[in-house]
Amino acid sequence: MSNSSRRYLDLRGLKYWFKRDIPHAIRPQFGGKSAYLVNLETGDIRTAMQRRDEIKRQTDRLFRDAREGRSVAPATDTIQERAETWAKEAEEAKRDPHGWTAKITGRDRKDVEDYEVADPRDFIEAEAEQIERRHGERDRDRFLNLVQGRVDVDHHMEAYLKEARLAPKTTDERRNLIKRFAEWAKLQGKSLLQIDRATAGRYFSEAIAPLNDRTAKKHVGSVKLYWDFLIARGHVTGANPWEGQRLPDRGRRVERGDDKEERPFTNQEMKTLLYSPFPDRMNRKFESQLQDAMRISALSGMRLAEVVTLWVEECPIDENGDGYFDIRQGKTAAAARRVPIHPDLIEIIQRRTKDKQPEDWLFHELAEEKNAGDVFGKRFRQYRQKLGVDDVAPGRRRSLVNFHSFRRWFVTQAERAGIPESTISSVVGHEEGRKSITLSVYSEGPAWQQMRACVDAVRLPQEVALAA
């Protein structure tokens, strides 16, 4: 058996362990540990390899979360764990009191008489008394509230955000909007299980409807998606109280130019960004990362965070010079994909992967940054503004062009080259182009050759046109 097949496996005594080095830049998020260790509880190499592969996928996600600034290892809450355990016991006792009594007493169910049925409340009260002796009245009350389901609205918020796997900025925004509703509910004396449609409607009228349409949609969307999670995980029951909570028709008059949206770069803007001399009074050490990242995004349609957090092992190139970007997760299910590497990017990838380890960053300059995407985004904004590439509409704070405009430019060029929308959607990780029942249910997606043809059809504008 080759050494590569035993990667991450460490035989200790009679048991195999999973051992994976934690990249230095993200060790603070893992308590300073240098390695991720899991006892695989087996001495059989084939079983160990199967369990190893699953844990590798989990650590891939954890490491990507860490390098994108997301929380990865929340502290264990023993009070909550004990409360959740007793809540499940109480539910089981309610469903089958004789069976539950038999379980806790070690007897056969048929031998349990009606008068012998145990009451879980006695055990819960004893647990609460023990918690009070060790931790005080506050933790006792918290334990009892958790067991009885009287928790605050945002009680499960961090679990939801961890599963949602959003970009750091989106995570912070959604956390703030959910907490805003949770604080309002607390002032009203409402726990999570007391939130019904009437309560949600009152909050909507008081706090959401007065906002501008864009902010209001974000606010109601955040709490609605949180409630979808709560329902799916069984924390609440019934219909989502936010479903159908819509803003009234305000009848706003639309003036010419009010409907401007963010857009792709024009070809002239592309030439300016790609071929202009590097701006004065900008740190020249940023030049290579800016030039390389711009080209990768423009010739792949990848998002900013996808580009700047790539690992070396996520950019394999074979002996024939063919390769792909292995995007393993993202904002939606469609975001996890493989994107063919454009022929014009091969030199960049080979240069940036040379003499590096599999889990080294392609953009090593950003490896030590807490939020690489945000840091790079600010550098790119400074770069394009110094080159005069900007488009701020009256009354708007945000420019209509930004790094995402490379992605829009890629989609535009692929469409103009005659590539089908469904193929473009698969390459850039969009769900919208594949929502018909034919494609979403019956098709396995475009062939690799079709995705490669899509990428190869896009070409950067020629440098010589800049001087014209």
Secondary structure, 3 states (H helix, E strand, C coil): CCCHHHCCEEEECCEEEEEEECCHHHHHHHCCCCEEEEECCCCCHHHHHHHHHHHHHHHHHHHHHHHCCCCCCCCCCHHHHHHHHHHHHHHHHHHCHHHHHHHHHCCCHHHCCHHHCCCHHHHHHHHHHHHHHHHCHHHHHHHHHHHCCCCCHHHHHHHHHHHHCCCHHHHHHHHHHHHHHHHHHHHCCCCHHHCCHHHHHHHHHHHHCCCCHHHHHHHHHHHHHHHHHHHHCCCCCCCCCCCCCCCCCCCCCCCCCCCCCCCCCCHHHHHHHHHCCCCCCCCHHHHHHHHHHHHHHHCCCCCHHHHHCCEHHHCCECCCCCEEEEECCCCCHHHCEEEECCHHHHHHHHHHHCCCCCCCECCHHHCCCCCHHHHHHHHHHHHHHHCCCCCCCCCCCCCCCCCHHHHHHHHHHHHHCCCCHHHHHHHHCCCHHHCCHHHHHHCCCCCHHHHHHHHHCCCCCCHHHHHC
